[in-house]
Amino acid sequence: MDDKPVLVVQAHIDPDILPEFEQWYMRVHLRNMFKIPGINAAFRVHSSRPGPNWMAVFLFSDESVIQKALASKEAAQARQDWERWLPHASDVSVEVYASLRPLPAYRHWN
């Protein structure tokens, strides 16, 4: 099992501008995201259910690069690029998930 950390971005994009947003994502944003040090793969999902209708998942090379990647000038540029879409987006969330380590075993006596 690959337990590399991921950056998950979700949003509900106004369906009226979704085609334009998708073009921008493929032509501009995705290219900029791959400039972020430590990002080495990307996946996206489109959903027609209520709530977020757009999700992108970016794979970090390993846990040691997360802080550097998020603090990089390339990440700042990617966030700034996204600002033009904020008037057309709702339910925006950005989350980082890393693998969980097993907890030490404890005995619980009743």
C-alpha positions as CSV (number, residue, x, y, z in Angstrom):
1,M,0.0,0.0,0.0
2,D,1.3,3.4,-1.0
3,D,1.1,5.7,2.1
4,K,2.4,8.9,0.6
5,P,0.8,12.1,1.8
6,V,-1.8,13.8,-0.4
7,L,-3.2,17.3,-0.8
8,V,-7.0,17.3,-1.4
9,V,-8.8,20.3,-2.8
10,Q,-12.6,20.3,-3.1
11,A,-15.0,22.9,-4.2
12,H,-18.4,23.5,-5.7
13,I,-17.7,25.4,-9.0
14,D,-20.6,27.2,-10.5
15,P,-21.8,24.9,-13.3
16,D,-22.2,27.8,-15.7
17,I,-18.4,28.4,-15.7
18,L,-17.3,24.8,-15.1
19,P,-16.1,24.3,-18.7
20,E,-14.0,27.5,-18.5
21,F,-12.6,26.4,-15.1
22,E,-11.7,23.0,-16.4
23,Q,-9.8,24.5,-19.3
24,W,-7.9,26.8,-17.0
25,Y,-7.2,23.9,-14.6
26,M,-5.7,21.7,-17.4
27,R,-3.8,24.5,-19.3
28,V,-2.5,26.6,-16.4
29,H,-3.1,25.4,-12.9
30,L,-2.1,21.8,-13.3
31,R,1.2,22.9,-14.8
32,N,1.8,25.3,-12.0
33,M,1.0,22.6,-9.4
34,F,3.7,20.4,-10.8
35,K,6.2,23.2,-10.2
36,I,5.7,22.9,-6.5
37,P,8.6,21.0,-5.0
38,G,7.5,17.6,-3.8
39,I,4.3,17.3,-5.9
40,N,4.7,14.4,-8.3
41,A,1.2,13.2,-9.3
42,A,-2.3,14.5,-9.6
43,F,-5.8,13.1,-10.0
44,R,-9.2,14.8,-10.3
45,V,-12.8,13.9,-9.9
46,H,-16.0,15.6,-11.2
47,S,-19.2,14.9,-9.5
48,S,-22.8,16.0,-10.3
49,R,-24.1,15.3,-6.7
50,P,-24.9,18.2,-4.3
51,G,-22.0,19.8,-2.6
52,P,-18.5,19.9,-4.1
53,N,-18.5,19.0,-7.8
54,W,-14.7,19.3,-8.2
55,M,-12.0,17.5,-6.4
56,A,-8.3,17.4,-7.2
57,V,-5.8,15.2,-5.3
58,F,-2.1,15.9,-5.5
59,L,0.5,13.3,-4.3
60,F,3.5,14.4,-2.4
61,S,6.8,12.5,-2.8
62,D,7.0,11.9,1.0
63,E,6.1,13.5,4.3
64,S,9.4,15.4,4.6
65,V,8.4,17.7,1.7
66,I,5.0,18.9,2.9
67,Q,6.0,22.0,4.8
68,K,8.5,23.1,2.2
69,A,6.0,22.5,-0.6
70,L,3.2,24.4,1.0
71,A,5.5,27.3,1.9
72,S,7.1,27.5,-1.5
73,K,6.8,30.5,-3.9
74,E,5.3,28.0,-6.4
75,A,2.5,27.1,-4.0
76,A,1.9,30.8,-3.3
77,Q,1.5,31.4,-7.0
78,A,-0.9,28.4,-7.3
79,R,-3.0,29.9,-4.5
80,Q,-3.0,33.3,-6.1
81,D,-4.1,31.8,-9.5
82,W,-7.1,30.2,-7.7
83,E,-8.3,33.6,-6.4
84,R,-9.9,34.5,-9.7
85,W,-12.3,31.6,-9.3
86,L,-13.4,32.3,-5.7
87,P,-16.4,34.3,-6.7
88,H,-17.6,31.2,-8.6
89,A,-16.7,28.7,-5.9
90,S,-18.3,27.6,-2.7
91,D,-17.7,24.8,-0.2
92,V,-13.9,25.2,-0.8
93,S,-11.7,23.0,1.3
94,V,-7.9,22.3,1.2
95,E,-6.7,19.4,3.3
96,V,-3.5,17.4,3.7
97,Y,-3.6,13.8,4.6
98,A,-0.6,11.8,5.7
99,S,-0.4,8.2,6.8
100,L,-1.3,7.3,10.4
101,R,1.2,5.4,12.4
102,P,0.0,2.4,14.5
103,L,-0.6,3.3,18.1
104,P,1.2,1.4,20.8
105,A,-0.9,-1.4,22.3
106,Y,-2.4,-0.7,25.7
107,R,-4.3,-3.1,27.9
108,H,-7.6,-1.9,29.3
109,W,-8.8,-3.9,32.3
110,N,-12.5,-3.7,33.1
